[in-house]
Amino acid sequence: MTYLKFNPILLLLSLVVLGCGKPADKIGDLDLKKWRTDRGACNGERTKLIHQFKEAENLLKGKQIDEVGALLGRPDIHQLGGRNTKFYLYYLEKGSQCDNMTEQSTASKVILKFNAIGLLSEITYQNRPI
């Protein structure tokens, strides 16, 4: 009777292959594919997804910054804060940012705050210009 010998290299290779996949298409009821493709909310898809996004907040909180970026796509605005905090901003509705992303916009937006160790710690909504 033959036994399989434990091979740590094979185990590591298996974990790498299984861990490297495309980002999820849904988190809760939120259609991440539609979210990611609506850059700056200029196509109006994110506006339709606001309710689902709010329901998925608790599923997002506590995730690493890289994982959130993979799920939601590149943020519309990325800001650095004090004490090594970072902010990802995603527009939720069409506004002046669609004509010029560098212009301040009063369109609704969601702001994700990441703490110093890169975990999503806070999600807020606002209409003020950034």
URNOR-V330671 format. One record per backbone hydrogen bond with DSSP energy under -0.5 kcal/mol. NH is the residue of the N-H (numbers start at 1). CO is the residue of the C=O. If there is no record, write none. Layout:
NH/CO ; NH/CO
This chain:
8/6 ; 11/7 ; 12/8 ; 13/9 ; 14/10 ; 15/11 ; 16/12 ; 17/13 ; 18/14 ; 19/15 ; 20/16 ; 21/19 ; 27/30 ; 30/27 ; 32/25 ; 32/30 ; 33/25 ; 35/31 ; 36/32 ; 37/33 ; 38/34 ; 38/35 ; 39/37 ; 41/38 ; 42/39 ; 44/41 ; 48/44 ; 48/45 ; 49/45 ; 49/46 ; 50/47 ; 53/49 ; 54/50 ; 55/51 ; 56/52 ; 57/54 ; 59/56 ; 60/56 ; 60/57 ; 61/57 ; 62/120 ; 63/60 ; 65/118 ; 68/64 ; 69/65 ; 70/66 ; 71/67 ; 72/68 ; 73/69 ; 76/89 ; 77/89 ; 79/87 ; 81/85 ; 84/81 ; 85/82 ; 86/114 ; 87/79 ; 88/112 ; 89/77 ; 90/110 ; 92/108 ; 93/108 ; 98/95 ; 99/96 ; 100/96 ; 103/100 ; 109/126 ; 110/90 ; 111/124 ; 112/88 ; 113/111 ; 113/122 ; 114/86 ; 115/119 ; 118/115 ; 120/63 ; 121/113 ; 121/119 ; 122/113 ; 124/111 ; 126/109
